[in-house]
Structures are given as C-alpha cells and as structure tokens.
C-alpha cells in the first residue's frame, strides 16, 4: 500500500564532494531505512539544518576540526547531529558530537549508524 506513513528514515548527509564520500554514499545506500543525501560543501548551512540530518559525514581532507566545531555551533538551535570526519589515509573516522563516541575505523560505521538510529 502506498501512502502509508513509514517510520522516519535515518537521514545521513554527506557534506562535501570527494571520491571518499561518494564511495561511502554508495555503500550506505545498501542499508534499509537510511536516507542518504549528498550536499556540496558550498551549500548554506541553513539548508543543511532544514534536512534535519541524524548524522553528517565529512571528508577530513576538505573539512578541518575547526569547521566541524563551527558546523555544530550552527546547529545550536535544537540538537546538533553527530558529525563524522572520515580520514582517508588511516581509514579512521573521528566523531565530533555533543555525545561522545569513541574514534573508530570505517568498518565501524555500520555500528555507529545502528547506535544513532536506535537512539532516536
């Protein structure tokens, strides 16, 4: 049946345009219940906020820790989503959030997504 209300998807925004983010986007699209949106870096943060993402992924080579802090500050109204900086060289990801998540590897991204979708 169409038109039935489905439980809200977990919205993941890939903020930036890099091969790394494209690769991650492709693998995330295999997850059930995930809405994966790619947003170019030049996009105004108001637009980003209006998407109400549950998680924002950025490529560390394009996005400094400072910019990450600023982005979280931009979400000051309401609840900022965790922002994950993916570091290509080390295959590490660091999660900047108002909640503390341990640093992890790309392989743990699935677990992070599980935690986030369960905590909603």
TORTI-73750 format. One record per residue (C-alpha): x, y, z; residue number from 1; residue in three letters. Coordinates in nm, 2 decimals. Layout:
<rs>
       u       v       w    n  res
       X       Y       Z  NUM  ala
...
</rs>
This chain:
<rs>
       u       v       w    n  res
    0.00    0.00    0.00    1  unk
    0.13    0.34   -0.09    2  unk
    0.06    0.65    0.12    3  unk
    0.10    0.47    0.45    4  unk
    0.33    0.65    0.69    5  unk
    0.65    0.47    0.73    6  unk
    0.87    0.51    1.03    7  unk
    1.10    0.81    0.97    8  unk
    1.42    0.72    0.79    9  unk
    1.76    0.79    0.94   10  unk
    1.89    1.08    0.74   11  unk
    2.26    1.07    0.66   12  unk
    2.41    1.38    0.49   13  unk
    2.74    1.35    0.31   14  unk
    2.86    1.71    0.32   15  unk
    3.12    1.76    0.06   16  unk
    3.22    1.62   -0.28   17  unk
    3.51    1.37   -0.27   18  unk
    3.57    1.03   -0.40   19  unk
    3.58    0.91   -0.04   20  unk
    3.23    1.04    0.03   21  unk
    3.10    0.91   -0.30   22  unk
    3.23    0.56   -0.21   23  unk
    3.08    0.58    0.14   24  unk
    2.74    0.70    0.00   25  unk
    2.73    0.41   -0.24   26  unk
    2.78    0.16    0.04   27  unk
    2.53    0.34    0.27   28  unk
    2.26    0.32    0.01   29  unk
    2.25   -0.06    0.07   30  unk
    2.12    0.00    0.42   31  unk
    1.75   -0.03    0.47   32  unk
    1.58    0.27    0.63   33  unk
    1.87    0.51    0.55   34  unk
    1.81    0.83    0.35   35  unk
    2.15    0.92    0.20   36  unk
    2.18    1.28    0.08   37  unk
    2.49    1.43   -0.09   38  unk
    2.52    1.80   -0.03   39  unk
    2.80    2.01   -0.18   40  unk
    3.03    2.19    0.06   41  unk
    2.93    2.53   -0.08   42  unk
    2.58    2.47    0.04   43  unk
    2.44    2.71    0.30   44  unk
    2.42    2.55    0.65   45  unk
    2.06    2.67    0.68   46  unk
    1.97    2.42    0.40   47  unk
    2.17    2.16    0.58   48  unk
    1.98    2.22    0.91   49  unk
    1.65    2.20    0.73   50  unk
    1.73    1.85    0.62   51  unk
    1.73    1.75    0.99   52  unk
    2.01    1.50    0.94   53  unk
    2.07    1.24    1.21   54  unk
    2.43    1.22    1.10   55  unk
    2.66    1.43    0.89   56  unk
    2.97    1.28    0.72   57  unk
    3.26    1.50    0.60   58  unk
    3.59    1.42    0.44   59  unk
    3.87    1.53    0.68   60  unk
    4.08    1.64    0.38   61  unk
    3.81    1.90    0.30   62  unk
    3.69    1.98    0.64   63  unk
    3.90    2.09    0.94   64  unk
    3.82    2.02    1.31   65  unk
    3.76    2.39    1.34   66  unk
    3.50    2.38    1.06   67  unk
    3.34    2.08    1.23   68  unk
    3.31    2.28    1.56   69  unk
    3.16    2.57    1.36   70  unk
    2.91    2.35    1.19   71  unk
    2.80    2.21    1.53   72  unk
    2.76    2.56    1.65   73  unk
    2.54    2.64    1.35   74  unk
    2.30    2.37    1.47   75  unk
    2.28    2.54    1.81   76  unk
    1.90    2.56    1.79   77  unk
    1.78    2.21    1.87   78  unk
    2.01    1.91    1.88   79  unk
    2.32    1.90    1.66   80  unk
    2.37    1.57    1.48   81  unk
    2.70    1.39    1.52   82  unk
    2.95    1.49    1.26   83  unk
    3.18    1.22    1.14   84  unk
    3.52    1.32    0.98   85  unk
    3.65    1.04    0.77   86  unk
    4.02    1.03    0.74   87  unk
    4.12    0.86    0.42   88  unk
    4.49    0.78    0.49   89  unk
    4.43    0.59    0.81   90  unk
    4.08    0.46    0.73   91  unk
    3.99    0.62    1.06   92  unk
    3.69    0.82    1.14   93  unk
    3.65    1.07    1.42   94  unk
    3.31    1.16    1.55   95  unk
    3.25    1.51    1.68   96  unk
    2.93    1.53    1.87   97  unk
    2.76    1.67    2.18   98  unk
    2.77    1.30    2.28   99  unk
    3.10    1.12    2.30  100  unk
    3.16    0.84    2.06  101  unk
    3.49    0.66    2.06  102  unk
    3.71    0.71    1.75  103  unk
    3.67    0.41    1.52  104  unk
    3.75    0.27    1.18  105  unk
    3.55    0.28    0.86  106  unk
    3.44   -0.07    0.94  107  unk
    3.26    0.05    1.25  108  unk
    3.05    0.30    1.05  109  unk
    2.76    0.04    1.05  110  unk
    2.77    0.02    1.42  111  unk
    2.77    0.39    1.46  112  unk
    2.47    0.41    1.23  113  unk
    2.29    0.14    1.44  114  unk
    2.36    0.34    1.76  115  unk
    2.23    0.66    1.61  116  unk
    1.91    0.51    1.46  117  unk
    1.84    0.33    1.79  118  unk
    1.89    0.64    2.00  119  unk
    1.62    0.84    1.81  120  unk
</rs>
